[in-house]
């Protein structure tokens, strides 16, 4: 499979928020699409995924892409309320010092999305294409020389990116899709790790990358209780990664130690409350209208789980990740700021 080339500059305009009429039309079409998703998923499922490239250099980490923390007293986490994902992301980044605080001129930015399933975006199983477009555009405007988009989906990668609308969003903003293939996987052994030992990871997506931003939806998860910023990193694993379900909390904590992102964007605008992580019905969703932004994935997840009616104590991997130095559940220590992108009802 070949990676998609960037779209010409004329196609790089930021998509506008959906009108109410367009959204309703999308909802109407989703019923038909949802009925087909189960069959598509089974027919395109790849239970194995790419193995590591032979003779590839063994890794100990996928990298530390953190930027210097802001001066004491400045917010390190933003909670944004609204319905327009582009406006919410813009407001959240502004509250954290602006996009220039995370992306510099000449950077190559990797956007790690959740594209696990061949499901339309309206079903909430994957990263929102509107959010992807907003973040990719903001990276370009901050001076990034390249924006890459990657994931190692459960279903056929090309189909997942197309059906979820993420391929279109990437093309429209000049971002480049990096699709998984064996040559892009290398073995990784996490120092002090129990589970990640000589395991194939999607290292090729990080070639030349200087910043990493994760974009994850908030979802119910049958085994992990919740799929959010940390669980989103599962999509960087190759091989028969379903064997890690036997120790789901351990592997999610180790994923957090495997990669230090520049910024995490946790999208709770629409939340999958039941039947996660695949969903398949609009009845699985509720409109929560919240987005969390922070360099700390543990903190975003500690807040995001509340949108599912759970507490951080319901996610053992948060305590494990905190103990490993990945982040903190003490959200107050990050001087959080709350932003509302829509006027209060009069």
C-alpha positions, 0 to 999 in steps of 0.5 A: 500500500502506498502512502497518500500524497499531500493535496495541492495548496488550493485544497487546504482550506479548513472545513466549516462546522456542519450546518444543522441540516447537513448534520441531520442528513448525515444522521439519516444516512448513518442508519444505513451505513451502520447496518453495513459496518458489521459486515464490512468489519468482519470481511476486512478484519486483519487479526494479525497485523504487520509483523516487525521488519526482519533485521530491523533495529531494536528500539527502547522507545518511540520517543519523547516529543514533549515541549518545555512546560509553561512557567509556574502558574500557567495552565497545562490543561484546558477543558473546553465546552461547545459543539464545534470541534474546530472552535473548541480546539482553537480555544483550548490551544489558545488557553494553553499558550497558542499553537506556537507553544507546541509546534514550531516552524519547520516541524514534522508533526505526526497526528496519531488518530484512532482509525481502528474501524471501518465505520462512518464518523457519525458513529463515534468509533473513530477520531472526528474528521472535523477535529483532524482537519482543525488540528492539521490546519493549525499545525500548518499555520504554526509553520509545520513543514509536514503533517502526517496522520497515522494509525494501525487499524484493526480493519483494512487500513485504507478502508478505515481511513476512507469510511471514517472520513479521515482520508478526506480530511487529510487530503483537504488539509495537505496532510499525508497518510502513513499507512501500515506495512511491514517495512514500517515496523520495528521490534521494541523492548521497553526498559523495565516493561513486562509486556513490551518485549521484542514487540513490533511497533509502528516506528516507521511512522515516526521517521523525521517526526519532531512533534506528536499530537494524539487525537482520541474520542471518548469511548466505552470499552468492553475490556479496558472500561474506557478508550481515550488518550492512553488506549489510543496508543494501542494503534501503534502496535503490530503483531497479534496484539489482542493477546495483551487483552489478558493484561489490558491495564498493564499494556495501556500503562506501558504504552504511555511509557513507550511514547511521550506526546507533545499534546493530547486532544481528548474529544468528548464532544460526542461520547460512546456510552455503550457497546464500545469500542466499536459501537454501531448505533446512534443510540450508543452515543450522547452529546457531552460537548467537552474537549480536554487538551494537555500534554499529560495523557493521564490527566486527560483520561482522568477527566474524560472517564467522568463523561462515561459516568466512571471515576479514575479508580475504575481505570487501574491503568491510570494508577499504573501509568502515574506510578511509571511517571507517565502523568498525573491524576492530580488534575488540579496540579496542572492549573486547569482552565475552563473555556466555553466556546458558545454563549450562555443561554439567556 
